[in-house]
């Protein structure tokens, strides 16, 4: 009985350590791909100039605020501030998927 409790305790400790390592990786690793994905979502796949005005990272998500200006030939550019939230598919694992609020139509 005590051997099964010890094995269960070790497995639980290992799971918590793995979660901690994955969370630290999500916060401190290079996020250039996520920023690019967020910029594409902020621009709604159209050509625009985007600059990051705010960035926030947590173990389960990353959020950005972009100041964007649509680049249209022969017209004055339209500007907007767009908030983008990027989350992994399975909390600490998986590909990032982003959603934007406040994008230009």
C-alpha positions in Angstrom: 0.0 0.0 0.0 2.8 2.5 0.9 4.7 1.6 -2.3 1.7 2.6 -4.5 1.4 5.9 -2.6 5.1 6.6 -3.1 4.8 5.9 -6.8 1.7 8.0 -7.1 3.4 10.8 -5.2 6.4 10.6 -7.5 4.2 10.7 -10.6 2.3 13.7 -9.3 5.6 15.5 -8.5 6.9 14.7 -11.9 3.7 16.0 -13.6 4.0 19.3 -11.6 7.6 19.8 -12.5 6.8 19.2 -16.2 4.0 21.7 -16.0 6.4 24.2 -14.4 9.0 23.7 -17.1 6.5 24.1 -19.9 5.1 27.2 -18.3 8.5 28.8 -18.0 9.3 27.9 -21.6 6.0 29.6 -22.8 6.9 32.8 -20.9 10.7 33.1 -21.5 11.2 31.5 -25.0 11.6 33.4 -28.2 8.1 34.5 -29.3 8.9 36.0 -32.7 6.6 33.5 -34.5 3.7 34.3 -32.2 4.2 38.0 -32.7 4.2 37.5 -36.5 1.0 35.4 -36.2 -0.5 38.1 -34.1 0.4 40.8 -36.6 -1.2 38.9 -39.4 -4.4 38.5 -37.4 -4.3 42.3 -36.5 -4.0 43.2 -40.1 -6.7 40.7 -41.1 -4.3 39.2 -43.7 -4.1 42.6 -45.6 -1.0 44.7 -46.2 -0.6 47.1 -43.3 2.0 48.7 -41.0 1.9 47.4 -37.5 3.8 48.2 -34.4 3.5 46.6 -31.0 2.4 49.0 -28.2 1.8 46.4 -25.5 2.9 42.9 -24.9 1.9 40.5 -22.1 2.9 36.9 -21.6 1.7 34.2 -19.3 2.2 30.4 -19.2 -1.0 29.8 -21.1 -1.4 32.8 -23.4 0.2 35.9 -25.0 -1.6 39.2 -25.7 -0.5 42.1 -27.8 -1.9 45.5 -28.7 -0.9 46.7 -32.2 -1.2 50.1 -33.7 -2.0 49.4 -37.3 -2.3 51.6 -40.4 -3.8 50.1 -43.6 -1.8 50.8 -46.7 -4.0 51.5 -49.6 -2.9 52.9 -52.9 -4.0 56.5 -53.5 -5.9 56.8 -50.2 -5.1 58.1 -46.8 -4.2 55.2 -44.5 -6.8 54.2 -41.8 -5.5 53.7 -38.3 -6.7 51.5 -35.5 -5.6 49.9 -32.3 -6.1 46.1 -32.3 -5.9 43.8 -29.3 -4.8 40.3 -30.2 -4.9 37.3 -27.8 -2.9 34.1 -28.7 -3.4 30.9 -26.8 -2.0 27.4 -27.2 -4.4 24.7 -28.3 -3.9 22.6 -25.1 -3.1 25.1 -22.4 0.7 24.5 -22.2 1.2 22.6 -25.5 0.2 22.8 -29.1 0.2 25.5 -31.8 -0.8 29.1 -31.0 -4.1 30.3 -32.3 -4.8 34.0 -32.3 -8.0 36.1 -32.2 -8.3 39.9 -32.7 -10.7 42.4 -31.2 -11.0 45.9 -32.8 -9.7 45.1 -36.3 -10.5 47.4 -39.2 -13.3 46.2 -41.5 
